[in-house]
Amino acid sequence: MKKSSEHNKRYRHAHKERAAAHAIVNRAVRSGYLVRQSCEKCGAEKTEAHHDDYSKPLAVRWLCIPHHKDEHRSLLPPVGPKLWQLRQNEKRKAQRRIAAMSRPIKETKKASLAERAVELRNSGMKYRDIGLTLGMSSAHAYKIVMQPVYK
């Protein structure tokens, strides 16, 4: 069995009332009992049936795909930032860190960074924390402490 048909089978089993309403509308449209209308919000011709109440299967509103999706999104409870936005923010932070590491550092700043890194390591700080404190990766902090070439 195909993956999509397995998904459809599980959906129909889990949401029997919804699946029945969809099937009734599809049969009514095919038989001509129910005529597909244009979108009630924008007038687009390609529309889908939206049920406000699945217990009334033939009481539908005709919405284009974008407006139908918006209608369903408006029914969801409000949440914080979307997952993709969080991922985008994390991606930007990583890009900023990489850009900061690739910028050339002046010789005096290199020496002071190395001295500061060695000082922090001698105080017992971990390389990860040194990197975060000095704005570099933990690998870079390790390299500066273990191979001080900036003297």
Secondary structure as the mmCIF struct_conf table of DSSP 4:
data_model
#
loop_
_struct_conf.conf_type_id
_struct_conf.id
_struct_conf.beg_label_comp_id
_struct_conf.beg_label_asym_id
_struct_conf.beg_label_seq_id
_struct_conf.end_label_comp_id
_struct_conf.end_label_asym_id
_struct_conf.end_label_seq_id
HELX_RH_AL_P HELX_RH_AL_P1 LYS A 3 ALA A 14
HELX_RH_AL_P HELX_RH_AL_P2 LYS A 16 SER A 31
TURN_TY1_P TURN_TY1_P1 GLY A 32 GLY A 32
BEND BEND1 TYR A 33 LEU A 34
TURN_TY1_P TURN_TY1_P2 GLU A 40 CYS A 42
BEND BEND2 GLU A 45 LYS A 46
STRN STRN1 GLU A 48 HIS A 51
BEND BEND3 ASP A 52 ASP A 52
TURN_TY1_P TURN_TY1_P3 TYR A 54 SER A 55
BEND BEND4 LYS A 56 LYS A 56
TURN_TY1_P TURN_TY1_P4 PRO A 57 LEU A 58
STRN STRN2 VAL A 60 LEU A 63
HELX_RH_AL_P HELX_RH_AL_P3 ILE A 65 LEU A 75
BEND BEND5 LEU A 76 LEU A 76
HELX_LH_PP_P HELX_LH_PP_P1 PRO A 77 PRO A 78
BEND BEND6 GLY A 80 PRO A 81
HELX_RH_AL_P HELX_RH_AL_P4 LEU A 83 SER A 102
BEND BEND7 ARG A 103 ARG A 103
HELX_LH_PP_P HELX_LH_PP_P2 PRO A 104 LYS A 106
HELX_RH_AL_P HELX_RH_AL_P5 GLU A 107 ASN A 122
TURN_TY1_P TURN_TY1_P5 SER A 123 GLY A 124
HELX_RH_AL_P HELX_RH_AL_P6 TYR A 127 LEU A 134
TURN_TY1_P TURN_TY1_P6 GLY A 135 GLY A 135
BEND BEND8 MET A 136 MET A 136
HELX_RH_AL_P HELX_RH_AL_P7 SER A 138 MET A 146
BEND BEND9 GLN A 147 GLN A 147
#
